[in-house]
Amino acid sequence: MSTGTLLAIIISVVVVVALATVAATTLMRRRRLRERFGPEYDRTVEGADSRLAAERELRARERRHESLEIKPLPPASRDRYTREWSSVQEEFVDRPVDAVHDADRLVTSLMHERGYPTEGFEQQMKDLSVQHGATLEHYRAAHEVETLSTRSQATTEQLRGAMVHYRALFEELLSDGGGRAQPSRS
């Protein structure tokens, strides 16, 4: 076998190995992002110009999230939030619109105390997506109804659904990831 032929084979093998490595790395990175972001991965891909752009966006969210100082709640704060949630649920019976607004306020307050920035809904969604991708749809749905209710366009059934959605995110934020705290469901 000539040196040229041997060199061509070696170069071909190196190129194939390099391409296989790149492909494997890309697939592993994609799988990790899918697992981390859950349904938010698909939603971001659908809304982006390309899968690559969506994955770049998700990695940027991860980097931003790493810079945040997300902290667990002290037991006293956890107890206070649990009591406040019970009050909001009780309020729903007589004043459902007010209860939904209060649930939104309480979730935002809880996010803030945990260390999440609360400067706008879209940014809140991006920041939450890194650790709470599975409950993000709950927050979207609740926020949509809360917005409708400010224009007096939400039905009582929609308001009830919003409370259920807020509760899902509230419980997850309250839990700190180390065992789920369960607020009373009155």
C-alpha positions as CSV (number, residue, x, y, z in Angstrom):
1,M,0.0,0.0,0.0
2,S,1.4,3.4,-1.0
3,T,2.0,6.2,1.5
4,G,-0.7,8.3,-0.3
5,T,-3.3,5.5,0.0
6,L,-2.5,5.0,3.6
7,L,-2.6,8.7,4.3
8,A,-6.0,8.9,2.5
9,I,-7.4,6.1,4.7
10,I,-6.1,7.6,7.9
11,I,-7.5,11.0,7.0
12,S,-10.9,9.4,6.1
13,V,-11.0,7.6,9.4
14,V,-10.1,10.7,11.4
15,V,-12.8,12.7,9.6
16,V,-15.4,9.9,10.2
17,V,-14.5,9.7,13.9
18,A,-14.6,13.5,14.2
19,L,-18.0,13.6,12.6
20,A,-19.3,10.8,14.7
21,T,-18.0,12.6,17.9
22,V,-19.7,15.8,16.9
23,A,-22.9,14.0,16.1
24,A,-22.8,12.1,19.4
25,T,-22.0,15.3,21.4
26,T,-24.9,17.1,19.7
27,L,-27.3,14.3,20.4
28,M,-26.2,14.1,24.1
29,R,-26.6,17.9,24.4
30,R,-30.0,17.8,22.8
31,R,-31.1,15.0,25.1
32,R,-29.9,16.8,28.2
33,L,-31.7,20.0,27.1
34,R,-34.9,18.0,26.5
35,E,-34.7,16.4,29.9
36,R,-34.0,19.6,31.7
37,F,-36.6,21.8,30.0
38,G,-39.3,19.2,29.4
39,P,-42.2,20.6,27.3
40,E,-40.5,24.0,27.2
41,Y,-37.8,22.5,24.9
42,D,-40.4,21.7,22.2
43,R,-42.1,25.0,22.7
44,T,-38.9,26.9,22.2
45,V,-37.9,24.9,19.1
46,E,-41.4,25.5,17.6
47,G,-41.0,29.3,18.2
48,A,-37.4,29.6,16.9
49,D,-36.0,29.9,13.4
50,S,-34.2,26.6,13.8
51,R,-33.4,23.9,16.3
52,L,-29.9,25.2,16.7
53,A,-31.2,28.7,17.5
54,A,-33.7,27.3,20.1
55,E,-30.9,25.2,21.7
56,R,-28.7,28.3,21.8
57,E,-31.5,30.2,23.5
58,L,-32.0,27.4,26.1
59,R,-28.3,27.3,26.9
60,A,-28.4,31.1,27.3
61,R,-31.2,30.6,29.8
62,E,-29.1,28.1,31.7
63,R,-26.2,30.5,31.8
64,R,-28.4,33.3,33.1
65,H,-30.0,30.9,35.7
66,E,-26.5,30.0,37.0
67,S,-25.9,33.6,37.7
68,L,-29.0,33.9,39.8
69,E,-28.9,33.3,43.6
70,I,-31.8,30.9,43.9
71,K,-32.1,29.9,47.5
72,P,-34.3,27.6,49.6
73,L,-36.9,29.2,51.8
74,P,-36.4,29.3,55.6
75,P,-39.0,27.2,57.4
76,A,-40.7,30.4,58.8
77,S,-41.2,31.7,55.2
78,R,-42.4,28.4,54.0
79,D,-45.0,28.3,56.7
80,R,-46.1,31.9,56.0
81,Y,-46.5,31.2,52.3
82,T,-48.5,28.1,53.1
83,R,-50.9,30.1,55.3
84,E,-51.2,32.8,52.7
85,W,-52.0,30.3,50.0
86,S,-54.8,28.8,52.3
87,S,-56.2,32.3,52.7
88,V,-56.1,32.9,48.9
89,Q,-58.0,29.6,48.3
90,E,-60.6,30.6,50.9
91,E,-61.0,34.0,49.3
92,F,-61.9,32.3,46.0
93,V,-65.3,31.3,47.3
94,D,-66.5,34.9,47.7
95,R,-64.2,36.8,45.4
96,P,-62.8,34.6,42.7
97,V,-61.3,37.4,40.6
98,D,-59.5,38.9,43.6
99,A,-58.3,35.4,44.6
100,V,-56.7,34.9,41.2
101,H,-55.0,38.2,41.3
102,D,-53.8,37.4,44.8
103,A,-52.5,34.0,43.7
104,D,-50.5,35.7,41.0
105,R,-49.1,38.2,43.5
106,L,-48.3,35.4,45.9
107,V,-46.5,33.3,43.3
108,T,-44.5,36.4,42.2
109,S,-43.6,37.2,45.8
110,L,-42.5,33.6,46.3
111,M,-40.4,33.7,43.2
112,H,-38.8,36.9,44.4
113,E,-38.0,35.6,47.8
114,R,-36.4,32.4,46.3
115,G,-34.1,34.7,44.2
116,Y,-35.9,34.8,40.8
117,P,-36.0,38.2,39.1
118,T,-39.6,39.3,38.6
119,E,-39.2,42.2,36.1
120,G,-41.6,40.8,33.5
121,F,-43.7,37.8,32.7
122,E,-41.7,36.6,29.7
123,Q,-38.4,36.9,31.6
124,Q,-40.0,35.1,34.5
125,M,-40.9,32.3,32.2
126,K,-37.4,32.0,30.8
127,D,-35.8,32.0,34.3
128,L,-38.3,29.4,35.6
129,S,-37.9,27.2,32.6
130,V,-34.5,26.0,33.7
131,Q,-35.6,24.3,36.8
132,H,-39.4,24.3,36.5
133,G,-40.0,23.4,32.8
134,A,-42.6,20.8,33.7
135,T,-44.9,23.4,35.5
136,L,-44.4,26.3,33.1
137,E,-47.6,25.5,31.1
138,H,-49.5,25.8,34.4
139,Y,-48.0,29.3,34.9
140,R,-48.8,30.3,31.3
141,A,-52.4,29.2,31.5
142,A,-52.9,30.8,34.9
143,H,-51.4,34.1,33.7
144,E,-53.6,34.1,30.6
145,V,-56.7,33.8,32.7
146,E,-55.4,36.4,35.2
147,T,-55.0,38.8,32.2
148,L,-58.6,38.0,31.0
149,S,-59.9,38.6,34.5
150,T,-58.4,42.1,34.6
151,R,-60.7,42.9,31.6
152,S,-63.6,41.1,33.2
153,Q,-63.6,38.4,30.5
154,A,-62.8,35.3,32.6
155,T,-65.5,32.8,33.5
156,T,-65.7,31.4,37.0
157,E,-64.6,28.0,35.6
158,Q,-61.5,29.7,34.0
159,L,-60.8,31.4,37.3
160,R,-61.0,28.0,39.1
161,G,-58.6,26.5,36.6
162,A,-56.2,29.4,37.1
163,M,-56.1,28.7,40.8
164,V,-55.3,25.0,40.1
165,H,-52.5,26.1,37.7
166,Y,-51.1,28.7,40.1
167,R,-51.1,26.0,42.9
168,A,-49.0,23.6,40.7
169,L,-46.2,26.2,40.3
170,F,-46.7,27.5,43.9
171,E,-46.1,24.0,45.3
172,E,-43.1,23.4,43.2
173,L,-41.5,26.7,44.2
174,L,-42.3,26.1,47.8
175,S,-40.8,22.6,47.8
176,D,-37.1,23.7,47.2
177,G,-36.6,20.4,45.4
178,G,-35.9,18.6,48.6
179,G,-39.2,16.9,49.3
180,R,-42.4,18.4,48.3
181,A,-44.1,20.8,50.8
182,Q,-47.8,20.5,50.5
183,P,-49.9,23.6,51.2
184,S,-53.3,22.8,52.5
185,R,-56.0,22.4,49.8
186,S,-59.0,23.5,51.9
